[in-house]
């Protein structure tokens, strides 16, 4: 069958090629942390289930640990996305003339760097408060150790955004001016904060429309509104911590990991052969096979992105070989942003 001739799906990579120089250590550390956190998130529930079957009690604090590791894997994933310039953003920059794109990139980077710098400051303050309270998540692990991932992750994202703000140092230097934005806002008297909300909101909207990362748009809006209301900005990372450590969210990275395991094990290839045997003989059957396989595979992995990674390398050659038009067979890069 045609599906048997397709190449296997590409192996998942954490991000890009290995850089040279001092960034190599940071890159390896990021990869190690991300893989280690995923491994612990996978092994802890297995140990918990095994202990419950054996002793009927289970490991105390295991569930809470997995919930809090979700915060770590979320920030590690964001750092990896920033490293490969894959932070979720609108692709409107592609519609602009080529001569405008570097300047627009610098503008959006200034705003994004300013928002991220404010998130770093707020996260450090949040960690300080958690350390003063002395709470623990369980297993003797202090809460402040877990939430310390917030400022570390935001700093890594900030550095990567500065580096990718431009191809040369002048653009990066201009983007670095965004670090001063939180300090400038801190000098604004409380009586004048209401007058700053509208201009700040317009800047955020413009930067988002021009391709600023979505996380910076949401975080920036929260920071500006909280600041204008007189609420301490450490409430933003505090709410991030609360939402990320919910009981349901650990299923997302674990589903994604399960999808990569299925892809590496050849499940996508076997699904394609199955659906080809069932409906491939029909007129337009290959399109139906593609739709059916994707619809079947996505619920198993919990993420459409995992489906694209695991199935794209298999189905694209099949569709192109069957003379389907290129725009029908492919999705332009970042079209889903």
Secondary structure, DSSP 8 states (H G I E B T S, - for coil): -GGGGS-------SSSS---TTHHHHHHHHHHHHHHHHHHHHHHHHHHHHHHHHHSS--TTHHHHHHHHHHHHHHHHHHHHHHTT------GGGGS-HHHHHHHHHHHHHHHHHHHHHHHHHHHHHHHHHHHHT-EEETTEEHHHHHHHHHHHHHHHHHHHHHTT-SSHHHHHHHHGGGGHHHHHHTS-GGGHHHHHHHHHHHHHHHHHTT--HHHHHHHHHHHHHHHTT--THHHHHHHHHHHT-TTTHHHHHHHHHHHHHHHTTHHHHHHHHHHHHHTTSTTHHHHHHHHHHHHHHHHHT-HHHHHHHHHHHHHHHHHHTT--HHHH---TTTT-
